[in-house]
Amino acid sequence: MQELNPMNQASPTEAPAVEAPVVQRYSDLALDPRLLRAVADMGYETLTPIQQRAIPVVLSGHDMMGAAQTGTGKTAAFTLPILQQLLPLASTSVSPARHPVRALMLAPTRELADQVFVNVQAYARHTPLRSACVFGGMDMAPQTAALRQGVEIVVATPGRLLDHLEARTVNLSQVQFVVLDEADRMLDIGFLPDLQRILAFLPSQRTTLLFSATFSPEIRRLAQSYLRDPVTVEVARPNATATNVEQILYKVAEDLKHPALLQVLRDHELRQTIVFVNSRLGAGRLARMLQRDGLKAQAMHGDKSQAERLATLDAFKRNEVEVLVATDVAARGLDIAELPGVINYDVPFNAEDYVHRIGRTGRAGASGLAITLCSERDSRSLGDIEKLIKRKIELRELDVHPPRRLPRAPRDSGLGHTPQRPGTPRASTQDPWFDKPYEADPNAQPPWEQAPAAGAARGGVPSNIRSRRKVPLLLGGKPPAAGK
């Protein structure tokens, strides 16, 4: 490929024009039959807008900045053209040397990395291309074994990839494609230094793709530093929300959010939903409260191990969990098919997180519902959200009454009796003798007037006190007294 002159490079905001025919169906793309077969196996036929515009650009070899709402098929938009260009280099050899890393896909969270990895495996199932996924919270040994067997595609989170680079268990010197998925989230959680270190390991001649649901000035500065003449592909206005997601706002008092949540679940008949909160402690507390209300609820946050988070997510996908209470760590990377709706129990502090939260519903063109519970103290955050998405969220009335406190049934403590409330008369036991007060025996003699038992004392010394041990004179003992 002809090297571009640096003096003639365009600004990242001034995208070069790349003319490509707009196709509507996967079968019209110039893709390998094995890839088209994998797409057909997944039940996809029609291209989404981001796929229509991004796939031809990636196939042409240009760097790209792609912006689209979550759930619009961004993963396929970069995975399919990368696999197409790697197929001529694919090998059926078992030698790890014939399977160097040629594509690197970075994601900010473990859940998003796992989701991308599952899609890569599905699209490459009929090809000899290998892939591996590395992220934190899991043992490095299985990941190291997979990398040493040789893989062409690595999906990773920045932190764990740096661990493997320091351990020299992965070599990135032959990488041809780099994907930064949800790049704005990586900057939000402080991954910029890690990204800079990782990109320093890569060859300068490469194709870099940057995808995100939102574009911020920081993202554009990152693109200006690491992308070369990028083509900007935006299928919707930046920071816009999906039009097929109905957004509803309920204003309730902070202390009535819990009963309001229960009423919203009943009124909208949400059989499954994700409830977003702002803190890990709040997620665990709300999940326990919903469990006491008779709902199948589980919490998902960063304090849980990766195995626990994956188990909770699998249970939610199998409909074994009705309400998934999650922090923003789960707002990126959760791909739940036909999720009916999401609820913002807490208004997010960052307005861009609102776009990603409601992007969990209404995916792949389906309709969705996003409900936000807002109190008086959330007014400023709500204003920032409406300013970002450039629209007013529909406000509806919700008549919420404080829950009526019912007396709890007595619980067995396991000690043979039930606890009594203060001021409640104690129930009588089976034997009335135990309820009588203590009565002293009038015929009993006081202990100090009782005669000592035989052998209780010797010469005024109590029987429980041992006599002194006799010490010989040579060792410093005293001579016996006269008359003894």
C-alpha positions in Angstrom: 0.0 0.0 0.0 1.3 3.5 -0.9 2.5 5.4 2.1 0.6 8.6 2.8 2.6 11.8 2.8 2.5 13.3 6.4 2.4 16.8 4.9 -0.8 16.0 3.1 -2.6 14.2 6.0 -6.1 15.3 6.7 -7.4 16.2 10.1 -9.3 13.5 12.0 -12.4 15.7 11.7 -11.9 16.1 7.9 -12.5 12.6 6.8 -11.3 11.7 3.2 -14.1 10.7 1.0 -14.3 6.9 0.4 -16.9 6.1 -2.2 -18.4 2.6 -1.8 -21.7 1.2 -2.9 -24.2 0.9 -0.1 -25.4 -2.7 0.2 -28.3 -3.9 2.2 -27.7 -7.6 2.7 -24.7 -9.6 3.9 -24.9 -11.7 0.7 -24.1 -8.6 -1.3 -20.8 -8.1 0.5 -17.5 -9.3 -1.0 -16.9 -11.7 1.9 -15.6 -15.2 2.0 -18.3 -17.9 1.8 -17.2 -19.3 5.1 -17.9 -15.9 6.8 -21.2 -15.6 5.0 -22.1 -19.1 6.2 -21.3 -18.1 9.8 -23.4 -15.0 9.5 -26.3 -17.1 8.2 -25.9 -19.5 11.1 -26.5 -16.6 13.5 -29.7 -15.7 11.6 -28.5 -12.3 10.3 -29.5 -11.2 6.8 -29.8 -7.4 6.7 -26.9 -5.0 7.4 -27.4 -2.3 10.0 -26.5 1.3 9.1 -23.1 1.2 10.8 -22.2 -2.0 9.1 -23.3 -0.7 5.7 -20.8 2.2 6.0 -18.0 0.8 8.1 -17.4 -2.6 6.5 -16.4 -1.1 3.0 -14.1 1.4 4.8 -12.3 -1.3 6.8 -12.0 -3.5 3.7 -10.3 -0.6 1.9 -7.6 -0.4 4.6 -8.3 3.0 6.0 -8.2 4.0 9.7 -11.6 4.8 11.0 -13.6 6.4 13.8 -17.0 4.8 14.1 -19.9 6.3 16.0 -23.2 4.5 16.6 -25.5 3.7 19.4 -24.9 0.6 21.3 -26.7 -2.5 20.0 -26.4 -1.5 16.4 -23.9 -4.1 15.3 -20.6 -2.4 15.8 -18.8 -5.7 16.7 -19.7 -7.2 13.3 -18.8 -4.0 11.6 -15.1 -4.4 12.5 -14.9 -8.2 13.0 -16.1 -9.4 9.6 -13.7 -7.2 7.5 -10.8 -8.0 9.7 -11.4 -11.8 9.4 -11.8 -11.3 5.6 -8.3 -9.7 5.4 -6.7 -12.3 7.7 -8.1 -15.4 5.8 -5.3 -15.4 3.1 -2.8 -15.7 6.1 -4.7 -18.4 7.9 -2.9 -21.7 8.4 -4.1 -25.2 9.5 -0.7 -26.0 10.9 -0.5 -26.9 14.6 2.8 -25.0 15.0 2.3 -21.8 17.2 4.8 -20.0 14.9 2.3 -20.2 12.1 -0.3 -18.4 14.2 1.1 -15.1 15.2 -1.1 -12.3 16.7 -2.3 -10.2 13.7 -5.4 -8.5 15.2 -5.8 -6.9 18.7 -9.2 -5.8 20.0 -9.2 -3.8 23.2 -12.3 -3.4 25.4 -12.7 -1.4 28.7 -14.5 -4.1 30.7 -14.4 -7.8 31.2 -18.0 -8.2 30.1 -17.5 -6.3 26.9 -14.3 -8.3 26.1 -16.1 -11.6 26.6 -19.0 -10.4 24.4 -16.6 -9.4 21.6 -14.7 -12.7 22.0 -17.9 -14.7 21.7 -18.8 -12.9 18.5 -15.3 -13.4 17.0 -15.5 -17.1 17.7 -19.0 -17.3 16.0 -17.9 -15.4 12.9 -14.7 -17.4 12.5 -16.1 -20.9 13.4 -15.7 -22.2 9.8 -12.2 -20.8 9.3 -8.8 -22.0 10.7 -8.3 -18.6 12.5 -7.7 -18.9 16.2 -8.7 -16.4 18.9 -8.2 -15.9 22.6 -9.6 -13.6 25.3 -7.6 -12.3 28.2 -9.0 -10.1 31.0 -8.4 -9.6 34.7 -10.1 -11.4 37.6 -9.2 -14.8 36.3 -6.1 -17.0 36.6 -3.4 -16.2 34.0 -2.3 -19.8 33.5 -5.1 -20.8 31.1 -4.8 -17.6 29.2 -1.0 -18.1 28.9 -1.5 -21.6 27.6 -4.0 -20.4 25.0 -1.6 -17.6 23.8 1.4 -20.0 23.6 -0.5 -22.3 21.3 -0.7 -19.5 18.8 -3.7 -17.2 18.0 -4.3 -14.7 15.3 -6.9 -12.6 17.2 -6.5 -11.4 20.8 -9.4 -9.8 22.6 -8.2 -8.2 25.9 -8.7 -5.5 28.5 -5.7 -3.2 28.8 -4.6 -4.1 32.3 -4.4 -7.9 31.8 -2.8 -7.5 28.4 0.0 -5.4 30.0 0.5 -8.3 32.5 1.0 -10.7 29.6 3.3 -8.3 27.8 5.5 -8.0 31.0 5.5 -11.7 31.3 6.4 -12.0 27.6 3.6 -14.5 27.0 2.4 -12.6 24.0 4.1 -11.0 21.0 2.5 -8.1 19.2 5.2 -7.3 16.7 3.1 -8.7 13.7 -0.2 -7.0 14.6 -1.9 -5.6 11.5 -5.3 -4.5 12.9 -6.0 -2.7 16.2 -9.6 -2.0 17.5 -10.3 0.3 20.4 -13.9 -0.6 21.3 -15.8 1.8 23.6 -12.7 4.1 23.6 -14.5 6.8 25.6 -15.1 4.4 28.5 -11.4 3.4 28.5 -10.5 7.1 28.9 -13.2 7.6 31.6 -11.7 4.8 33.8 -8.1 6.0 33.3 -6.8 3.6 30.7 -5.1 6.2 28.6 -1.6 5.5 30.1 -2.1 1.7 29.5 -3.3 2.4 26.0 -0.2 4.4 25.3 2.1 1.6 26.6 0.3 -1.0 24.6 0.3 1.0 21.3 4.1 1.4 21.8 4.5 -2.4 21.4 2.7 -2.4 18.0 4.2 -1.8 14.6 3.7 1.6 13.1 2.3 0.2 9.8 -1.1 -1.0 10.9 -4.9 -0.3 10.6 -6.4 1.3 13.6 -10.2 1.4 14.2 -11.8 3.4 17.0 -15.4 2.7 17.8 -17.6 4.3 20.4 -21.2 5.3 21.1 -20.1 8.8 22.0 -17.5 11.2 20.7 -15.8 13.6 23.0 -13.0 16.1 22.5 -10.7 13.7 24.4 -11.6 10.9 21.9 -10.8 13.2 18.9 -7.4 14.1 20.5 -6.7 10.4 20.9 -7.6 9.8 17.3 -5.3 12.6 16.2 -2.4 11.0 18.0 -2.8 7.4 16.9 -4.9 7.3 13.8 -3.7 8.1 10.3 -6.1 9.9 8.0 -9.1 8.4 9.7 -12.5 8.1 8.0 -15.2 9.3 10.4 -18.4 7.2 10.1 -21.3 8.5 12.1 -24.7 6.9 11.4 -26.4 9.0 14.0 -25.9 12.3 15.8 -23.1 12.0 18.4 -24.4 11.1 21.9 -27.8 10.4 20.5 -30.1 7.7 22.0 -31.8 5.1 19.9 -35.2 6.2 18.5 -36.7 2.8 19.2 -36.2 3.1 23.0 -39.1 4.8 24.8 -37.7 7.1 27.6 -39.9 7.8 30.6 -39.1 9.9 33.7 -40.8 9.6 37.1 -40.1 12.2 39.8 -40.3 10.6 43.2 -38.9 11.3 46.7 -35.6 9.7 47.6 -37.1 7.6 50.4 -39.9 6.4 48.1 -37.7 5.0 45.3 -37.9 1.5 46.5 -41.8 1.3 46.5 -41.7 3.3 43.2 -39.5 0.7 41.7 -41.9 -2.1 42.7 -44.8 -0.2 41.3 -43.0 0.5 38.0 -42.2 -3.2 37.7 -45.9 -4.1 38.2 -47.4 -1.4 36.0 -45.1 -2.0 33.0 -45.1 -5.8 33.5 -41.4 -6.1 33.0 -40.6 -9.8 33.2 -36.8 -9.0 33.0 -35.0 -5.8 33.6 -31.7 -4.3 34.5 -31.8 -1.8 37.4 -28.8 0.6 37.4 -27.4 2.2 40.6 -24.4 4.4 41.2 -22.6 2.4 43.9 -21.5 -1.1 44.7 -22.9 -0.9 48.2 -26.2 0.3 46.8 -26.4 -2.5 44.4 -26.0 -5.2 47.0 -28.5 -3.4 49.4 -31.2 -3.0 46.7 -30.8 -6.6 45.5 -31.4 -7.9 49.1 -34.4 -5.6 49.4 -35.9 -7.0 46.2 -35.3 -10.5 47.3 -37.2 -9.8 50.5 -40.0 -8.5 48.3 -40.2 -11.9 46.6 -38.4 -11.1 43.4 -35.5 -13.1 41.9 -32.9 -10.4 42.1 -29.1 -10.5 42.0 -26.4 -7.8 42.2 -23.6 -7.4 39.7 -20.7 -5.0 40.5 -17.0 -4.7 40.6 -16.5 -6.2 44.1 -17.6 -9.6 42.8 -15.1 -12.0 41.3 -15.2 -12.6 37.6 -16.6 -16.1 38.1 -19.5 -14.7 40.2 -20.3 -12.0 37.6 -20.3 -14.5 34.8 -22.5 -16.9 36.8 -24.9 -14.1 37.5 -25.0 -13.0 33.9 -25.6 -16.6 32.7 -28.5 -17.0 35.2 -30.0 -13.7 33.9 -29.7 -14.9 30.3 -31.4 -18.2 31.3 -34.3 -16.2 32.8 -33.4 -17.6 36.3 -33.0 -14.0 37.5 -35.8 -11.4 37.0 -34.0 -8.2 38.2 -30.3 -7.6 37.7 -29.1 -4.8 39.9 -25.9 -3.5 38.3 -23.5 -0.6 38.5 -22.1 1.1 35.4 -19.4 -1.6 35.1 -22.2 -3.6 33.5 -23.5 -0.8 31.3 -20.8 -1.6 28.7 -20.7 -5.1 27.3 -24.0 -6.6 28.4 -25.7 -8.0 25.3 -29.1 -9.5 26.4 -31.3 -10.5 23.5 -34.8 -8.9 23.6 -34.3 -7.2 27.0 -37.7 -5.4 27.5 -36.4 -2.5 29.5 -33.9 -0.9 31.9 -34.5 1.2 35.0 -32.2 4.0 36.3 -32.8 3.7 40.0 -30.1 6.3 40.5 -29.5 9.0 37.9 -25.9 8.6 36.6 -23.4 11.1 37.6 -21.9 11.1 34.1 -24.4 12.1 31.4 -22.7 9.8 28.8 -23.4 6.8 31.1 -27.1 7.4 30.5 -26.7 6.8 26.8 -24.9 3.5 27.5 -27.3 2.4 30.2 -30.4 2.7 28.0 -28.5 1.1 25.1 -28.8 -2.3 26.9 -32.4 -2.4 25.6 -33.8 -1.9 22.1 -30.9 -3.8 20.6 -30.8 -5.0 17.0 -33.8 -2.9 16.0 -36.2 -4.2 18.7 -38.3 -1.8 20.8 -37.2 -1.0 24.3 -38.2 0.9 27.4 -35.9 3.1 29.6 -37.3 4.4 32.9 -35.6 6.9 35.2 -36.5 7.5 38.9 -35.4 11.1 39.7 -35.5 12.9 43.0 -35.0 16.6 43.8 -31.2 16.1 44.3 -30.9 14.6 40.8 -32.2 17.7 39.0 -28.7 18.9 38.0 -27.7 15.5 36.6 -31.0 15.2 34.8 -30.3 18.6 33.1 -26.9 17.5 32.0 -28.4 14.3 30.4 -31.1 16.3 28.5 -28.5 18.7 27.3 -26.3 15.9 26.1 -29.1 14.0 24.2 -30.7 17.3 23.1 -34.2 16.3 24.0 -36.6 16.4 26.9 -37.4 13.1 28.6 -41.1 12.5 28.9 -42.3 13.2 32.4 -45.1 11.1 33.8 -46.9 11.1 37.2 -46.4 8.2 39.6 -48.6 8.1 42.7 -46.5 6.2 45.2 -47.6 5.6 48.8 -45.2 4.6 51.6 -45.3 0.9 52.2 -47.4 -0.2 55.2 -45.2 -1.9 57.8 -46.6 -5.2 58.7 -45.5 -7.0 62.0 -43.1 -9.7 61.3 -43.9 -13.2 62.3 -41.8 -14.6 65.2 -38.9 -16.6 64.0 -37.4 -19.6 65.7 -33.9 -18.7 66.8 -32.9 -22.4 66.9 -32.6 -22.4 70.8 -36.0 -23.8 71.4 -37.8 -20.4 72.0 -38.9 -17.4 70.0 -37.6 -13.9 70.7 -40.0 -11.6 72.6 -40.5 -7.9 71.7 -39.8 -5.4 74.5 -42.9 -5.0 76.7 -44.5 -8.2 75.6 -45.4 -10.6 78.5 -43.3 -13.7 78.3 -45.2 -16.8 77.4 -45.4 -19.5 80.2 -43.3 -22.6 79.8 -44.6 -26.1 80.1 -43.5 -26.6 83.7 -44.8 -23.9 86.0 -42.0 -24.6 88.5 -39.6 -22.6 86.3 -41.8 -19.5 86.5 -41.6 -19.4 90.4 -39.3 -16.9 92.0 -36.3 -18.1 94.1 -37.2 -19.1 97.6 -34.5 -19.9 100.2 -34.7 -23.0 102.3 -35.6 -21.9 105.9 -34.0 -25.0 107.3 -30.7 -24.7 105.5 -27.6 -23.8 107.6 -25.3 -21.0 106.4 -22.0 -22.2 104.9 -19.9 -20.3 107.5 -21.6 -22.1 110.3 -21.2 -25.6 108.8 -18.7 -28.0 110.5 -15.5 -28.6 108.4 -15.3 -32.0 106.8 -12.9 -34.6 108.0 -9.4 -33.9 106.8 -10.4 -30.4 105.6 -7.7 -28.7 107.7 -4.3 -29.7 109.2 -3.1 -27.4 111.9 -5.2 -24.5 110.7 -4.0 -25.0 107.1 -6.8 -25.7 104.5 -6.6 -29.1 102.8 -6.4 -27.6 99.4 -3.1 -25.9 100.2 0.0 -28.0 99.7 2.8 -27.9 102.3 6.1 -26.3 101.4 8.7 -28.6 99.9 11.7 -29.2 102.1 15.0 -27.9 100.7 18.4 -29.5 101.8 20.8 -27.4 103.8 23.4 -27.7 101.1 21.1 -26.0 98.7 20.2 -23.1 101.0 17.5 -24.7 103.1 16.8 -23.6 106.7 17.6 -25.9 109.6 14.6 -27.4 111.4 13.4 -25.6 114.4 14.2 -27.0 117.8 11.8 -29.5 119.2 10.7 -30.6 115.8 
